[in-house]
Amino acid sequence: MNQSVLRLHASWEKVKERMKENDINLTDEDLEYEPGKEEELLQRLEKVMDKPRHLVIAYIESISSNEDMAG
């Protein structure tokens, strides 16, 4: 199993809200996250966003660091 760690510079709640603003198709259920369960979150977002893992991680981290790779 591919273990991924997200490097967040903001709280997950802030990141989650910005992601929902940028992509109206994302739901609270899609963005449900518990520390230590990054793998489940990333698998879910890969499917919902139809993007490979590295792009999902880059997107989340860009929002977290306020670089915002929306789109």
Secondary structure, DSSP 8 states (H G I E B T S, - for coil): --------SS-HHHHHHHHHHH-TT--TTTT---TT-HHHHHHHHHHHHT--HHHHHHHHHHHHTT-----
